[in-house]
Amino acid sequence: MHKSSVLAVASAFLFSTAPAATIPRNDGDVLIDDLVGYEASAARISKISSTDVEEVIVTEEQLRVNGTGQRLEPFIPEGLAVDKRFINGEDDRYYYSSYAYPWSAIGRIAYENGIRCSGAMVGPRHVLTASHCRQSGVKGTFTPGYDSGVALAQATIDGYLTLTSGEGSACGVRNDFVIFSLDDVIGLKTGYLGVKKNDKAYIGKGGFTHVGYPGDLGNYQKPYRIDNVNITTREWNCDGTGPFYTDADVAAGQSGGPLFETIDGLPYIWGALSTSYQYMDEVWNGWGSGENMVDAVSFALNYWKVIVGNETMGPGPVVPS
């Protein structure tokens, strides 16, 4: 694996997983599950060259150099239909397949060892997902709009940018995100979502949307959507930027899928699904999030620049043309 010189010494991978089924952990009476998807029937060794994927590991201090920590705008290519149906529905997962934006920019991550996750385009060749969805030495692809073998586009993961962080803690959950670099600028076709720092003023409020590819519904093959997800009143127990928690219904395969709010008709990602918790009959989820996530996306957009004509493509949300 090629490592960038951005940081000389790499830390341990955050929530990295072996190519095997997710093993729930127990913290006292609380069951914790990192929600990585896995298909046993697809399990096999599939090594790729160690130089095929670029590894970029940065510190929080490096993110602050040019970071905003607040909000990055979306991109919608001209001519691509925009789905206006940002309506509140039941707080349950339901099958929802559409090539209209923003669903065009949300898709499935698949590795040749059977690992399955979800993610969203946040730049022309940039995908935001959970850091624990990252696999080493195995070929992986991102397929936006994927539905049962049919998709809008597909590209191979050729790099990733992640943060040096403490593993297994609340701060580790907050920093459980990664930005993948792809070998093609498919975001210019699919559009990409904006990214936004979470806001404590929303605690106890709903209206958020999550999309992912669960294994228990559709066998990682179909996109499932949840509307009117609530930000729970649980304490943000790392710092003022997260992690935040929701009451979304989730399962293996939805890891890394975006939770977004809609502002003036445009989607802004608050976080990537990281972890699920259960205590007796109560279930809640933690999300990779915060100003670190916003600045990491900004860093990745500058590190893997895409220039169209004389213009450097900036942050989303961007609607396809």
Secondary structure, 3 states (H helix, E strand, C coil): CEECCCCCCCCCCCCCCCCCCCCCEEECCEEEECCCEECHHHCCCCECCCCCCEEEEECHHHHHCCCCCCEECCEECCCCCECCCCCCCCCCCEECCCCCECHHHEEEEEECCCEEEEEEEEECCEEEECHHHCCCCECEEEEECCECCECCCCEEEEEEEEECCCCCCHHHHHCCCEEEEECCCCHHHHCECEEECCCHHHCCCCCEEEEECCCCCCCCCCCEEEEEECECCCCCCCECCECCEECCCCCCCCCCCEEEEEECCEEEEEEEEEEEEEECCEEEEEEEECHHHHHHHHHHHHHCCCEECCEECCCCCEECC
